[in-house]
């Protein structure tokens, strides 16, 4: 089946919509914050609006979100997490609006998938999801033309969007896993079409807009994912960022090495950045996500997984009770 058929067949999109429903409705506390941050990004990629800063800081007053973001910051910006206490404002200052939106969306969707999926199916998926999320963010930082947000979203939502297969059709999902084999690839979109009726990229195209990312960003991420089935998108296309990010993520997960592709248009890291990326990638390949930041929560406060001499904690701040319940139930 060609890319054109995959993107134009209404039956495939109906199947994908059915799977995506399994993730449920997104609380307004998350979707409104992400939409506002996306608006900030469109106006000025470097600046938070007053509303965007307020909504983001409001979420970060909850340790349920501040703690995993702390460990994400130790993963992606270890040089910026130096003091023993990190405030929401300081966490905010480490990221641009689009980057923080990507982090919030990934944290929310991970928590929702973890809450809903059976433990026996979730555990192996969560492992590769966390590894791919680390690598996606690191690849995006090492290759600025990809960018942190596109790298993270491509890596994370490739696997988050597989979760609805488990929830809506566990029998077909088990058959799909059997086709892959215990030592086979981590996913196979052709096998997804044959066994489940759509690809995880189709499912992601519904999940991402529901989180507040908007159709344009969702389309660029999911078209980049789907391009693995056909020709690469044009270098100038936004989808090329996600496509190249997945080429790097998959190669680093498999071998810890640079992907064997033609590197075009400046989509390649500088020597020092490449060395750091390969070092981190091999550590992740051998030992998994450095801090498993997506799996952290308020029980890990203040220094549960922090390394000796590099401890950090989130100071307790008041948050409305209803908002805290909404976050905890996400």
N, C-alpha and C positions, 0 to 999 in steps of 0.2 A: 504494500500500500504506500503510495507516494505521500510526501509532506502535504501536498495540496488536498489529497483525499482525507488525510488525518485532520486537517484544519477546517474542512468544509462539510464533512459528513455530519448531519444533524443528529443521527442516532448515537454517534460517539459522544457528542456533547451532552446529550440527555443522560447517557450512562454516567458520564463524569459528574454531572450535576447531582445525580442520585448518590454517588459516593461522597461528594463534598458535603452534603447535608449532614452526614454523620458527625461532622465537627461542631455542629450546633451554632447557635447565634453568638455573636461576639458582643460582650458587654460594652456599653457606650463609653465607659472609662478608658478602654483601650482604643476602640475605633475612632473616637473623637480626638484623642491625643495624637494618634498616627496621622489622621487626616490633616490636623492642624500643623504637625511637623512637616508633612508633605507640602502644604501650602507655604510654609516658611522656606523650604528648600527651593521652591519655584521662584520665590521673590528674591531671596539672597541665600545661596547655599551655605554661607558661613555664619549666618546670624539667626538667633531665635527671636521670634516676635514675643511681645509681652504675654500673649495668650498661650503660645507654644511653650514658653519657659514655665509658666504657671502650671499648665496641665502636666508637663513632664515631671516637674518637681513634686507635684501632688502625688503622682504615682510612686516616686522614689522615696517618699516618706514611709512607705511600707517596706519593712525588711524582706518581705516575700519577693520583692523585685529588686530592692537595693543590694541585697546580698549576692544574688547571681550576677548583677551588673558589676559589682565589685570584683568578683572572680573573673568575669569577662575582661575587665580592664587590666587585671593582672596577667591575663593571657595575651591581650592585644597591645597593651600600652604599659608594660611592666615598669618602664622608666618614670611613669607619671604617678604610680601608686607607691609613695614613699613614707607618708606619715601614718601614725597608728590610727588616726581617725579620718574617715573620708565622708564628707557631707554630700547630700544630694546635689548641691550647687557645684561642688568640685567634680562629681561624676559627670554632670551635665557638660562641664567645660572640656571634657576629654573627647567629645563627639560633636560632629555637625548634625543638623536636624535630620537629614536623610539617614545618617548612620544610626542615630538613636531610634528613629522610627523602625529601622530594620531590626535592631536589638529588641525593642518592645514586642514587635510582631512575632519574632522568633521565640522569645521567652513565653509569650502567651500561647502560641500554637503548640509548643513543646509540652507545656503543662497540661493543656487540654487533651492532647494525644496520650500522654502518660496516664492521665486520670481515666480515660475511656477504654484504652486497649488492654486486653488480657495480658497478665504479666509474662506468660511463657512466650507469647509472640512479640511483646514489646521489648523485652530485654535485648535480644540481638539487634533489633532495629535501632534502639536507642543508642547502642554502642557506636554503630557506624554513623548515625545521625550526629552525635556529638563530635566524633572525629572529623566528619566532613564540614561541620559548622566551624570548627577551629581552623581547618585548612582553608575554607572559603574566605574567612575574614583575613587570614594571613596572606593568602594569594592576592586579595584585593589591596592590601596595604603595600605589598611588594611591587605590584603592578598598578600604579595609579590610574592608568587608562581603564582598568576594570573598576577599581574603587572598592572600598571596604563593604559598602552596603550591597552592591551587586554580587560580590563574592560570597558574602554571608548568606544572602537570600537564596542564591543558586544552590549552595551546599546544603543548607538546612532544609529547604522546602522540597528538594529532590526526595528526601526521606520522610519528612512530615507528611507529604502528600501521598505516600504509600500507606500510611496508617488507616485511612478510610477503607482500603481494600480489606483490611483485617476486620474492621467493624461491620461492614455491610455484607460481605460475602466471604466468611472465614474458610468455607470449603474450597472455593475457587482460589483463595490466597494460598492455601496449603498446596494445591496443585501447582500453582505458579512457583512456589518455593522449591518444589520437587523438580520442576523443569530446570531451575537454576543450578541445583545440586549444592552440596555442602561446600565445595571448593570452587564453585562457579562465580560469575559476576555478582555484584551486590544488587544489581537490578538489570532488567532487560525489557526495553519498551516494546519490542516485537512480541515477546512472550506475554506482556501485559495485555496487548491488544487481543491476542489469541485466546487468552484465558479469562480475562476480566472485562474486555470490551472497550477499554480506553487505556491511556497511559497516565502515569502519575503527573505528567506535565499538564494534561487536560484538567485533572483534579486541582492542581495548583492554580490554574487560571480562574477558578471560582473562589478558592480559599483566600488568595492574596487580596482581591478587591474587597472581600467581606471584612478584612482586617482594617481597611481604610487606605490601602496603598494606591488605589485608583487603577483604571484600566490600562493606561499607557505603561506604567511600570510593570504591572502584572504581565502584560503582553510581551514586554522585552525580556523578562525573566523566563517565561514559559516557552516562548519561541526559541530562546537560546537553548533550553533543555531539549526541545523537540528536534532541534537541528542535528542532534546526534544520529538521527535516522536518515538524514539526507545530506545535502550540501551545506557547507558553513554559510551563515548569513553574511551579507556584505560587511566589510570591516567598519564602514561608517554607520552601520545599523546599531541601535541600542542593544539589540539581541546578541550582537557579537560579544559583548562584555560577559554575558552569562554563559554563552557557548564556550568561550575560551576559559572562563573560570572553571567550568566542569571538566574541560580537557586536562587542566592542571590538577584539579582535585582528584580525579580518577587515577591519573598517573602517579600522583604522590601517595595515594592510598595503596595502590597496587605494588609499586616498586620503590617509592621514595625518590624517584628521579624526574627530571624535566620531561614533559611529554614530547614524543617523537612526531612533531608536526612542524609545518612551516610557520614561523613566527613573524607576523606581519604588523605593520603600522604602529610600532612602538609598544606592542603588547608583550614586553619582555622586561624582566627586572634588571637593575644595575647589578654589578658584580657583588657588592657587599650585601645588597638586599637578597640576591639569589642565595648566597652562602647562608645567610640567616634563615631563609625560608627552608632550604633543604635540611638544615640542622634541626629545625623545629618539626619538619615533616617526618623525618626519620624517628624522632622521639615519639611522635604521635603514632606512627606506624607500629612501633615496638611496644609502646606502653599505654596508648590511648590518649584521650583528651587530657591536657596538662592539668587543669583544675576541674574538669567536668562541670563547668560553670552553669550549663543549662539545668543540671540536676540539683543545683544548690537551692536552699530555701532559708527561711528564718531560723531553722534549727541549726544551721551552720554558722550563725553569728555568735561571737565576733571573729574567731580565728580558726574554725574547725579544720580547714584544709590549707591554711596559709603556711608558708614555710618559715622555719625558725629565723628570726631576725628580720622578717619581712611581713610582719603581721599588720593587719589593718582591720578596723571595725567600723560599723555604721552606727552613729549615735542614734538613740531612740528619739523619735519625734512624733507628735500627735498626728493622727490621720483619722478622718471621719469613720465611725464604726461601720456604716453601710458600705463605704468604699473598700474598707479592709475585708469585709465579708465577700464582696464581689471579686476582689483579687484572689482571696484564698479559695474561692469556689471555681476559679477559672481553670 
